[in-house]
């Protein structure tokens, strides 16, 4: 989940590296560092904390360099553990986990070598130094052959001026070219600008960046890659006057939903996908975090509309439970980044067992997009805040459209007013500002509960996750009917309880649980599309989109609540502690 950047060109490298690292801060901000190669020497600057700390240092000159912003896995977030790591002639930055680090480190220690950090990454620099015989690519290939685990690596060598060598296995890594300038990064926002040629490295591939020369290799030799070219709208996003990216991205929800719906209808693989759907008897959705919650919402819609059985499993559990994938099973893998390690592993396992895999992702150059049999893209645009907002709503729109396709393939005509959702989302966002007045009841809460039934329960889970992520309050999303089976013991005087209420037929059932919490002194808040209930408690009245589509709207005030509570508690909602945007390690 760490962020990697690299540059080789004619301009000063340090400012370019720091600019790229700032754009990758959502991938890690425990520590940061850069290494610049100049006149056969590596000039290193590392700092504990955010990338901004690097700007306070005297930056080295030189036109070739690598940079890194860290999300700690092995070793505490200290300056000593910050990347780049230097040993001998090499400086290295690494994203991923080296699972056989202890064995490799023991080998190096036996040679009398000294380590200066607790990280698994430093061993890469030691191996490169051991294997270097005048060819940096050969040294990297030999080193990579010994590494067990996931890695995206960029390295400098003092013997090869103006050169950066790259290697990738199971962690994302991109190379870019614009004019004579060459770039590398672990995610597009670090280097995206109009006209940039982007090349995605596949597992087991390497690249050499030299001034005016970008070459790609695998174990068999040099290979040719075709680039994707960044359009103007793919350029690195700015806050555009908003205080936080999260707030800006919530405001972009209506447009993201509209563009995603249009993109789905233009998907080239739709006709072939419909043929697979005709033979599909069971659907397994695999995802993590927020994407998992969008999968739960999809299950409610698909089962209701198509009457096809749907399972939703955390990808991290699916890959280890020895799943039964019978003939007629379709696996749907959901990942905003398309690089979530557990989701990728689950998708590979599904394919190994003969299932077709459909992917839903926001990134066209992602590993998941290249892996899947069918790919559907959300058009949320870059999402910089760690807590997912617009990508969740965009996923829902695509999954609801998918539910319609499945129903049609099964001969069950249905109509969902999907084209109305963007306008309804805009109205919902305007109404959602009400939650700002609720924050005083949450600031010092010992616990918070989100309740719902059916699709509302799925939304409640996402609301709880958002609050946990950025406010750090203990929170739980719970089926309203289950509260009395143990969890009610945690409700006390002043406990905030948020109930999601959009189903007329389930409203009174949910309110039964609400009254149980009120009797124990809870402070109740409603997110509802039912005016009669909005009059009884502190409420946000949202438009009525129908029960199946309701999470696409009810999620908006839940996101806003998390945002404003985070601010009230003095947190940075864009960069919650201990978390990173794209979870590329197991």
PANU-937559 format. One record per residue: residue in three letters; x, y, z of N, C-alpha, C in turn. Coordinates in steps of 0.1 Angstrom, whole numbers, plus 5000, padded with zeros to 4 digits. Example, Ala and Ser with C-alpha at 12.3 -4.5 7.8 and 13.67 -1.06 7.14 Angstrom:
2
Ala513249435078512349555078513249675078;Ser512849785071513749895071512950005079;
% end
This chain:
586
Unk500849885000500050005000500850135000;Unk502250115000503150235000503050294986;Unk503550414985503550484973504950494967;Unk505150464954506450474948506350574936;Unk507450654935507550734923509050724918;Unk509250754906510650754900510650844888;Unk511850904886511951004875513350994869;Unk513351004856514651014848514451104837;Unk515151214837514851314826515951424826;Unk515551544823516451654821516251754832;Unk515151744839514851844850515351794864;Unk515351884873515651844887514651744892;Unk515151634897514351524901513551544914;Unk514151604924513651614937512251674937;Unk512051794931510651854932509651764925;Unk510051694914509051604907508751484916;Unk509651434923509451324931508551364943;Unk508751474949507951514960506551544956;Unk506351604944505051634939504251504937;Unk504951404931504351274929503951204942;Unk504851214952504551154965503351224972;Unk503251354971502051424976500751364970;Unk500751334958499651284951499351134955;Unk500351074961500250934966500050924981;Unk499851034988499751035002498650945008;Unk497650915000496550825004497050685004;Unk498250654999498750514999499650495011;Unk499950595019500850585031501450715035;Unk501450745047501950875052502650855066;Unk503150735068503950715081505250775080;Unk505850775068507150835066507350845051;Unk508350925047508650945033510050975030;Unk510550955018511950985015512150985000;Unk513251044996513651044982515151014981;Unk515650954970517050934967517250984953;Unk518251074952518651134939520051094935;Unk520251054923521551004918522251124911;Unk523451164916524151274910525651244910;Unk526251254899527751234898528251114905;Unk527451004903527950874909527650854923;Unk526950944930526550934944525050944946;Unk524650864956523250864960523050974971;Unk522151064969521851164979520451134985;Unk520451114998519251065004518651165014;Unk517251175013516551255023515351175028;Unk515251145041514151075046513651145059;Unk512251135061511651195073510551105078;Unk510451105091509251035097508051135095;Unk506851085092505651165090505351185076;Unk504651295073504051325060505151365050;Unk504751365037505651405026506051555028;Unk505251635034505551775035506851795043;Unk507151705052508451715060509651715051;Unk509551655039510751645030511051785024;Unk509951865023510252005017510952095026;Unk510952055039511752135049513252115048;Unk513652005041515051965041515652035029;Unk516952035029517752085017517651965007;Unk517151994995516851894985518051884976;Unk518451764973519651734964519351774950;Unk520351814942520251824928520351684921;Unk520251684908520351564901519051544893;Unk519151464882517951454873517451314873;Unk517851224882517351084882517151054897;Unk515951004900515750974914514450884916;Unk514350834929513250754933512650814946;Unk511350784949510750834961509750734966;Unk509350754979508550654986507750724997;Unk506550694998505750725010505250595016;Unk505450585029505350445035504050425043;Unk503450305042502450255051503050135057;Unk503350145070504250045077503649905077;Unk504449805073504149665075505249605084;Unk506449595080507549545088508349665094;Unk508249675107508949785114508149905116;Unk508449975127507750095131507850205121;Unk506950305121507150425112508150525117;Unk509450485115510550575120511350615107;Unk512250715110513050765099513950655094;Unk514450565103515350455100514650355091;Unk513350335093512650245085512050305072;Unk512150435071511650505059512450455047;Unk511850455035512450425022512950565016;Unk513850565007514650455002515650395012;Unk515950275009517050205016518250195008;Unk519450225014520650225006521650125012;Unk522250055003523349955006524249944995;Unk525549974998526549964987526250064976;Unk526150014964525850104952524450124949;Unk523450074958522050074954521150144964;Unk520150214959519050274966517750204961;Unk516950164970515750084967514450144974;Unk513350144966512050164972511150044969;Unk510250014978509549884976508149904982;Unk507249844974505849834979505549684979;Unk504949634990504649494991505249425004;Unk505349295004505849225015506749115010;Unk507949105016508848995012508748885023;Unk508048775020507648675030508848595035;Unk509948585027511048505031512248605035;Unk511848715040512848815045513848755055;Unk513348685065514248635075515348545069;Unk514948455060515948365054516948445046;Unk516448545038517348625030518248715038;Unk517748765049518548855058519548775065;Unk519248645069520248565075521448535066;Unk521148515053522148495043523048615042;Unk522548735042523248865042524148885054;Unk523448855066524248875078525348775079;Unk525248655074526348565074527448605066;Unk527248695056528348755048528948875055;Unk528448905067529049025075528349155072;Unk527249155065526549275061525749335073;Unk525649465074524949525085523649585079;Unk522549575087521249625083520949755092;Unk520349855086520149975093518649995096;Unk517749905092516349915095515749785099;Unk514449785103513749665106512949615095;Unk512949675083512049645072512449525065;Unk511449465058511749355049512349405036;Unk512149535033512549595020514049605019;Unk514749635030516149665029516949545023;Unk516449425025517149305020517349315004;Unk516349384998516449394983517749464979;Unk518049574986519249644983520549564985;Unk520549484996521649394998521849294987;Unk520749234983520849134972521249194959;Unk520749314956521249384943522749404944;Unk523249444955524649474956525449344955;Unk524949234960525649104959525649054944;Unk524549074937524449024924524949114912;Unk525349234916525649334905527049304899;Unk527049284886528349254879528349344867;Unk527949474868527949564857526649574849;Unk525649504853524349504846523249514856;Unk522649624857521649644868520349564865;Unk520049544853518849464850519049314854;Unk520249264851520549124854520549104869;Unk521049204877521049204891519649204897;Unk518749284891517349294895516649154892;Unk516949104880516248974877516648864887;Unk517948854890518448754899517848774913;Unk517848904917517248934930515748894931;Unk515048934921513548904920513248754921;Unk514148674915513948534915514048464929;Unk514648534938514848484952513748534961;Unk512948634957511948694966510648624966;Unk510148594977508848524979507948634985;Unk506748654978505848754983505448854972;Unk505048974975504649074966505649184966;Unk505849244954506749354953506549434941;Unk506649564943506949664932508149734936;Unk509249734928510549784932511049884922;Unk511649994927512450084918513750104925;Unk514850104917516150114923517050194914;Unk518050254921519150334915520450254918;Unk521350274908522750214910523750324907;Unk524750344916525750454913526550424901;Unk526650304897527450264885526750294872;Unk525450324872524650344860523850474861;Unk524550574857524050714858522750724850;Unk521750804854520550834847519750714844;Unk519750614853519050484851518250454863;Unk516950414861516150354871515650214866;Unk515850114875515349974871514149944879;Unk513149884873511849854879511549704879;Unk510849654889510449514889509049504895;Unk508249414891506949394896506449254898;Unk505849224909505149094911504049124921;Unk502849114917501649114926501449254933;Unk502249354930501949484935501949584923;Unk501149674922500949754910502249844908;Unk502549854895503649944891503449984876;Unk503550114874503350174861504650254857;Unk504850264844505850344839505150444829;Unk505750564828505150664820506250744812;Unk505750794801506650874792505950994787;Unk506551114788506051234782507251314776;Unk507351314763508451374757509751294760;Unk510751354765511951284769512051244783;Unk510951284791510951254805510251124808;Unk510851044817510350914820509950914835;Unk508950834838508350834851507950694855;Unk507850664868507250544873506550574886;Unk505450494888504650514900503850384903;Unk503450384916502550264920501150294917;Unk500750424913499350454910499350574900;Unk498350574891498350674881498350824886;Unk497650854897497550994901498951064903;Unk499950984906501351044908501951104896;Unk501551044884502251084872501251134861;Unk499951124864498951144853498951294849;Unk499051314837498751454831498451424816;Unk497751524810497351504797498551474787;Unk498351374779499351334770500351234775;Unk500351204788501251104793500950964788;Unk502050904783501850764779502050674791;Unk501150584794501150504806501350354802;Unk502250294808502550144806502350074819;Unk501549974819501349894831502249764830;Unk503049754841503849624842503049514847;Unk503149394841502549274845503449204855;Unk502849104862503649024871504848964863;Unk506048964870507248904864507848994853;Unk507449124852508049204842509049304849;Unk509949364840510949454845510949574835;Unk511549684839511649794830512949864833;Unk513549924823514750014824514350154820;Unk514450244828514250384825515650454824;Unk515950504812517150584810516650704802;Unk517450814802517050934795516750894781;Unk515550934777515050914763514750764760;Unk514950674769514850534766513950464777;Unk512950394773512050314782511850184776;Unk512450074783512449944777511849844787;Unk511149744782510449644791510949504788;Unk511049424799511549294798510749194806;Unk510849064802510448954811511648854812;Unk511348734817512448644819513048594805;Unk512248614795512748564781513448664773;Unk513348794778514048904770513149024769;Unk513549114759512849234758511449214752;Unk510449294756509149284751508649424747;Unk507549414739506949544734505649564742;Unk505449694746504149724753503549844746;Unk502149834746501449944740500850034751;Unk501050164749500650254760499250294760;Unk498750334771497450414772497850554774;Unk497050644768497450784768496450864777;Unk496950934787496051004796495351124789;Unk494051124792493251234787493251354797;Unk492751464794492851584803492151554816;Unk491051484816490251464828490951364837;Unk491951294832492751194841493951254848;Unk494151384845495251454852495051444867;Unk496151454874496151444889495151544894;Unk494151504903493151584908493651684918;Unk492951804919493251904929491951914938;Unk492051984949490952004958489952104953;Unk490352194944489452294937488652374947;Unk489252414957488652504967487952434978;Unk487852304978487352224989488352215000;Unk487952195012488952185023489552045023;Unk488851945019489351805019488951745006;Unk489751645002489351564990488051484993;Unk487851435005486651365008485351445005;Unk485451565009484251655007484051684992;Unk485151704985485051724971484451594964;Unk484951484968484551354961483051324964;Unk482551364976481151344979480351434969;Unk480851554967480051644958480051594943;Unk481051504940481151444927480251324925;Unk479551274935478751154934477751154922;Unk476951264921475951254910476551234896;Unk477651314894478351294881478951154879;Unk479551104890480150974889479050864886;Unk477950884892476850784889476350794875;Unk476250914870475750934856476750884846;Unk478050904848479050864839479250704839;Unk479050654851479150504853478050434845;Unk476850484847475750424840475950424825;Unk476350544820476650554805477750454801;Unk478750444809479850354806479450204806;Unk478650174815478150034816477349994803;Unk476550084799475750054787476550054774;Unk477750104775478650104763479749994764;Unk479649904774480649804776480749714764;Unk481849694758481949614746481649464748;Unk481849414761481749274763480249234767;Unk479349324767478049294772477349184765;Unk477449174752476749064745477248934748;Unk478648914749479248794753478848764768;Unk478848864776478548844790477048794792;Unk476148844783474748794784474648644782;Unk475548594773475448454770475848374782;Unk476848424789477348354802476148364812;Unk475548474813474448494823473248394820;Unk473048354808471948264805472248124811;Unk473548094814473847964820474247974834;Unk474148094840474548124854473448084863;Unk473847994873472847954883473148004897;Unk474448044899474848094912475848204910;Unk475848314917476748424916477448434930;Unk478748444929479548464941480248604940;Unk480048694949480648824949481748824959;Unk482948864955484148874964484649014964;Unk484949064976485349204977485849224991;Unk486349344994486849385007486349525011;Unk486149545024485749685028484549735022;Unk484649865017483449925011482949854999;Unk483849794991483349714980482549594984;Unk482849534995482049425001480649475004;Unk480549595009479149645012478349674999;Unk479049714989478349734976477949594971;Unk478749494973478349354970477049314977;Unk476949344990475749304998474549374992;Unk474649504988473549574982473149504969;Unk474149464961473949394948473149264950;Unk473549194961472849064964471349084966;Unk470949184973469549214976468849244962;Unk469449324954468849354941468749234931;Unk469849164930469949054921468948944925;Unk468948904937468048804942466548844940;Unk466248974943464849024941464449024927;Unk465349074918464949094904465148964895;Unk466248894897466548784888466248644895;Unk466048644908465748514915466948414913;Unk468148464913469348384912470048394926;Unk470448284931471148284944472448354943;Unk472748444953473948514953474648504967;Unk475948474967476748474979477648594979;Unk477948654990478848764991479948725002;Unk481148724998482248675007483348775007;Unk483948795019485148875020486248805012;Unk486848875003487848804995488948745003;Unk489348805014490348745023489948615029;Unk488648585030488148455035487948355023;Unk487448405012487148325000488448244996;Unk489548314996490748254991491248144999;Unk490848135012491348025021490347925025;Unk489047945021488047855026487847725017;Unk488547715006488347594997486947604991;Unk486647714984485247734979484847634969;Unk483547604970482847514960482347594949;Unk482947584937482447654925481947554915;Unk480647534916480047434907479847494893;Unk479547414883479247464870478047554870;Unk478247664863477147764863477347874873;Unk478547874879478947984889479648094882;Unk479148214885479848334880480448404893;Unk481648444892482248514903482448664899;Unk481948754907482048894905483048954915;Unk484149004910485149064919485049214918;Unk484949284930484849424930486049484938;Unk486649584931487749654937487949794931;Unk487849894939487950034933489350044926;Unk490350004932491750014926492049914916;Unk491349794917491749684909493049614913;Unk493549654925494849604929494749544943;Unk493549534949493349474962493849334962;Unk494849304970495549184970494649064972;Unk493849074982492948954985491948934974;Unk491449044968490449034957491048974945;Unk492249014942492948954930493248804933;Unk493648764945493848624947492548544946;Unk491448604951490148534950489748514936;Unk489948614927489648604913490448504906;Unk491748494910492648394903492148254907;Unk491848234920491348104925490148064918;Unk489248154916487948124909488248074895;Unk489148144888489448104874490147964874;Unk491047944884491647814884490647704886;Unk489547734892488547624895487447624884;Unk487647704873486747694862485647794861;Unk485547884871484547984870484948104861;Unk483948164855484148294848484148404859;Unk485048504856485148614865484848744858;Unk483848814864483548954860484049044870;Unk484749154865485449244874484649384874;Unk484549444885484049584886485149664892;Unk485749754885486849834890486849974884;Unk487550064890487550204886488850244878;Unk489750144877491050174871491250084859;Unk491350144847491450064835492849994833;Unk493850044840495149974839495449874850;Unk494449844858494649764870494849614867;Unk495449544876495649404875494349324874;Unk493349364881492049304881491449314867;Unk491549434861490949454847491649354837;Unk492949334839493649254829493349104832;Unk493049064844492848934848491448874844;Unk490448954846489048914845488648874831;Unk487648784830487048744817486148854811;Unk485548924820484649044817484949154826;Unk485049274821485349394829484349504827;Unk483849554839482949664839483549774847;Unk483649894841484350004848483350104854;Unk483750144866483050264872483750384866;Unk483050494866483650614861483650724872;Unk484150684883484250774895485350874894;Unk486350844885487450934884488350904896;Unk489550964897490450944908489850974921;Unk490050884931489450904944490650904954;Unk490951024960492151044967491951024982;Unk490851064988490551035002490550885004;Unk491150845016491250705019489850645020;Unk488950715027487550665028486850675015;Unk486350565010485650554997484250624999;Unk483950714989482650774989482050764975;Unk482450844965481850834952482050704945;Unk483150634948483450504942482350404947;Unk481950414959480850324964479550344957;Unk479150474955477950504948478050464933;Unk479150484927479350444914479350284912;Unk479850214922479750074922478350024922;Unk477550094931476150054932475350074919;Unk475650184912474950204899475250094889;Unk476550064888476949954879476349824883;Unk476349794896475749664901474249654899;Unk473549764900472149764898471849744883;Unk472749804874472549774860472849634857;Unk473849574864474149434862472949344867;Unk472349384878471149314882470049304872;Unk469849424865468849424854469249324843;Unk470549324839471049234829470849084833;Unk471049054845470848914849469448884849;Unk468548974854467148944853466648924839;Unk467149014830466748994816467148864810;Unk468448824813468948694808468048574814;Unk467448594825466648494831465148504827;Unk464848594817463548614812462548684822;Unk463148764831462348834841462448984838;Unk461449034831461449174828461449264840;Unk462249364841462249454853462649594848;Unk462249684856462749824853463149894866;Unk464349944866464850024877465150164872;Unk464650264879464850404874466250454876;Unk467250384870468650424873468950564868;Unk468350604857468650734851468250844861;Unk467350814870466950924880467950944891;Unk468750844893469650844905470550964906;Unk471251004895472151124897471351244902;Unk470251274897469451394901469051374916;Unk468551254919468151224933469351234942;Unk470551194938471751204946472051344949;Unk471851434939472151574941471251634952;Unk469951594951468951644962469351584975;Unk469751464975470151394988471351474994;Unk472351504986473451574992473051714998;Unk472151784992471651904998470951885011;Unk470151775012469551745025470451695035;Unk471551635031472551565040473251665049;Unk473251795045473951895054473351895068;Unk472151845069471551845082472351775093;Unk473051675089473851585098474851665106;Unk475251785100476351865107475851905121;Unk474551915123474051955136474051845146;Unk474351725141474251605150475551575157;Unk476651635152477951595156478251595171;Unk477651695178477851705192477551585200;Unk476551505195476151385202477051265199;Unk477951285190478851175186480351195192;Unk480751315194482151345197482651255208;Unk481951245219482451165231481851035233;Unk481150985222480450855224481350745226;Unk480950645235481750525237481450425226;Unk480350435220480050345209478850405201;Unk478750365188477650415180477150295172;Unk475850295170475150185163474350235151;Unk474550155140473750185128472850065125;Unk471550095123470549985122469849995109;Unk469449875104468549865092468149725090;Unk467249715080466749575076466849575060;Unk467149455055467149445041468249525035;Unk467949605024468949695018469449805028;Unk468549845037468949945047470049895056;Unk470049765059471049705067472449715060;Unk472449695046473649705039474249845040;Unk473349945038473750085040474250115054;Unk473650055064474050075078475450025080;Unk475749915074477149865075478149965069;Unk477850015058478750115052478850245060;Unk477750285066477750405074478650385086;Unk478550265092479350235104480850235100;Unk481150175089482550165084483150305082;Unk482350395076482850525073483150595086;Unk482250585096482450655109483750595116;Unk483850465116485050405122486350455115;Unk486350455102487550485095488150625098;Unk487250725099487750865099487450935112;Unk486550885120486350945133487050865145;Unk487350745142487950645152487050615164;Unk485750635162484750595172484450445170;Unk484350365181483850235180482450235174;Unk482150155164480850165157480550025152;Unk479250005151478749875145477549885137;Unk477549825125476349825117475649685121;Unk474249695123473649575129472249565122;Unk471849435120470449415115469549455127;Unk468549535124467649585134467049475143;Unk466749365137466049255144467049175153;Unk468349195151469249115159469849195171;Unk469449325172470049405183469749345197;Unk468549295198468149245212468849115215;Unk469549055206470248925209471648955214;Unk471849035223473149055229473649205229;Unk473649265217474249395215473549505222;Unk472249485225471549585232472149615246;Unk472949525251473549545264474549665263;Unk475049705252475949805250475349945249;Unk474049955247473350075246473050135260;Unk473550265262473350335275472850475272;Unk472750545283472250685282473150765272;Unk472550825262473250905252473950835241;Unk473850705240474450625229473850665216;Unk474650715206474050755193473650625185;Unk472350625180471850515172471350585159;Unk471850535148471450585135470650475128;Unk469450495125468550395118468350445104;Unk468550345094468250375080466850315077;Unk465950395072464550355071464050395057;Unk464050305047463550345034462450245029;Unk462250135036461350035032460050045040;Unk458950075033457650095039457249965047;Unk457449845040457049725046457849685058;Unk459149735059459949695070460149805081;Unk459449925078459750045087459350015101;Unk458149965104457749945118458649835124;Unk459049735117459949635123461249695127;Unk461749785119463049855123462749945135;Unk461650015135461250105146461150035159;Unk460749905158460749825171462049825178;Unk463149805170464549815175464849955180;Unk464450055172464750195176464150225190;Unk462850175192462250205205462950125216;Unk463450015213464249935223465450015228;Unk466150085218467250165222466850295229;Unk465750355225465250475232464950445246;Unk464350325249464050295263465250275272;Unk466450265265467750255273468450385273;Unk467850495268468450625268469250665256;Unk469150595245469850625233469350755227;Unk470250815219469950935211469750885197;Unk468550895191468250835178468250935167;Unk468850895156468850975144468350885132;Unk467550945123467050865112467550915098;Unk467850825089468050855075466850785068;Unk465950855063464750795059464150865046;Unk463450795038462650845027461150845030;Unk460850825042459450815046459050935055;Unk458351035050458051155057457451135070;Unk456551035072455851015085456850985096;Unk457950925093458950885103459951005106;Unk460151075095461051195097460651295107;Unk459351295109458751395118458951365133;Unk459351235136459351195149460751205156;Unk461851205148463151215154464051305146;Unk465251335151466251405143466451325130;Unk466251385118466151305106466751375094;Unk467251305085467451345071466451285062;Unk465651365056464651305047465251305033;Unk465451185027466051175014464951135004;Unk465151154991464251124981463950974981;Unk462750934976462450794975462850734961;Unk463850644962464350584949463850434949;Unk463050394958462650254959463550174968;Unk463050074974463849994984465149944978;Unk465149884966466349824961467449924958;Unk467150044954468150144950468450234962;Unk467850224973467950324983469350334989;Unk470250234990471550254995472350354987;Unk472050374974472850474966472550614971;Unk471450634978471150764983471350774998;Unk470950675006471150675020472550675024;Unk473450625016474850635019475450775020;Unk474750865012475351005012475251075025;Unk474151085032474151145045474951065055;Unk475150935053475950855062477450895060;Unk477850915048479250965045479451105051;Unk478451185049478551325054478651325070;Unk477851235076477951225091479351195095;Unk479951095089481351055092482251175090;Unk482151245079482951355076482951465087;Unk481751505090481651605100481951565114;Unk481751445118482151395131483751395131;Unk484351345120485751345119486351485122;Unk485751585115486251725117486051775131;Unk484851735137484551785151485551725161;Unk486151605158487051535166488551575163;Unk488651675154490051715151490851635142;Unk490251545134490951445126491051505111;Unk491951445104492051475089491251355082;Unk490051385077489251285071489851225058;Unk490851295052491451235040492451125043;Unk493051135056494151055059493950985073;Unk493050895074492850835087494050755091;Unk494250755104495450685110495450535106;Unk496550485104496750335102496250285089;Unk495550365081494950315069495550375056;Unk495450295045495850345032494750315022;Unk494850375011493750365001493650234994;Unk494750184989494750064981495449954988;Unk494749854993495349755001496049644992;Unk497249664989497949574979498849474986;Unk498649455000499349345007498249265014;Unk498649135017497649045023497449085038;
% end
